[in-house]
């Protein structure tokens, strides 16, 4: 499935992206009803952090792990920290309430547009955000976007050079039970976590990085609406290229941080 096909499917299935030609309005501040879904998933997410932190160096940054550096191919990666989970709608909404991030009211790419609502579950990965939006969020927390080579180094398990974040076993619907709904909660596929305990590198949403190729920004990782018969988007070497101001229903991000 190419990117345009995936986006068409996303608009058909995504409860958070509805076709609209009206001028977007600023969404209201989330009330108790929108907070409840996140509260319900706090326990499993916290448990996942405890499991995920074990293989890597535990840091004082909440929900981050330290990834030891190394070299692969022509690329050298220094030690860095990476978010265990993709940034969620709840996380990003906190930044908009602090007036440090723009409201994610519209998805736009290749001349197409749709509206994006913040009414979906709070612990689903944020999407409909540009690379610039993602950088603003990470900067708000004193972090940054990972480079594409940091992202790949973490996904491949360093020198283990894994084909997929979980290893070299090919994905199987029988074994893995591919999700058939969108969006999915973060951290709900522990069997697919990386060597260092990073979740959702191969599903959820594809992720912006800080790396560029010409005027395009590199995105890494698979997303839940990929073609189930095509394992390539799940592989740690898979790359996509998008204009940095575009906002896709299947593209989000996670943050990284330098080790000081």
Beta strands, then each sheet from edge to edge (+ up, - down):
strand 1: 17-18
strand 2: 57-58
strand 3: 64-67
strand 4: 70-72
strand 5: 75-77
strand 6: 80-83
strand 7: 106-109
strand 8: 112-116
strand 9: 144-145
strand 10: 206-213
strand 11: 216-220
strand 12: 239-243
strand 13: 251-252
strand 14: 255-258
sheet 1: 1+ 8- 7+
sheet 2: 2+ 3- 6+ 14- 9+
sheet 3: 4+ 5-
sheet 4: 12+ 11- 10+ 13+
end
